[in-house]
Amino acid sequence: MRAIQPIAELDLAFSLFCLRHRFNRQVARISKVISRTGDGHLYLLLGLLTWWLDSPRFLQAGLLAFSIHLPIYWLAKNSFRRRRPKELCEFLTCFITPSDRYSLPSGHTAAAFLMATLIGQFYPEFYLLALCWATLIGLSRILLGVHFMTDVLIGALLGMACAHIALSLLT
């Protein structure tokens, strides 16, 4: 446990840096909008749109990737049971109510990177845009006070890994 203490301290310091400045309320307003794009509605719309306009492959890959991702995400959340930033430091502000109790991994970030990876595979011309969008979703979760930096990094890795597993199973 002592081996991860420096990481936990860095996480807390980064959260304090992100949340204890005089512009945090303005940044939170923008972050809420960005974070909302990762709530899931856009993913379904994108999958259905590509199915209708292009082919069912993107939708199939997305459904398979999410069916791999969701059980792993749920198991990780309930195994690690990492408390959210506000619970660990009373000086931190949380600008939204999280949808679940624990913070590791970030589900919004995992889903966004899963989608960005699929977009990169099927529509490489939009990969950089999708990657920037996924990164902004992860950053927004930190700036809203519901995740630590490592929650977001692990979420990003989880999302990319699930997308790659789904893609390899479909080929």
Salt bridges, closest charged atoms under 4 A:
ASP11 OD2 - ARG82 NH2 2.66
ASP39 OD1 - HIS108 NE2 2.73
ASP100 OD1 - LYS77 NZ 3.39
ASP100 OD1 - ARG84 NH2 2.40
ASP151 OD1 - ARG82 NH1 2.84
ASP151 OD2 - HIS147 ND1 3.50
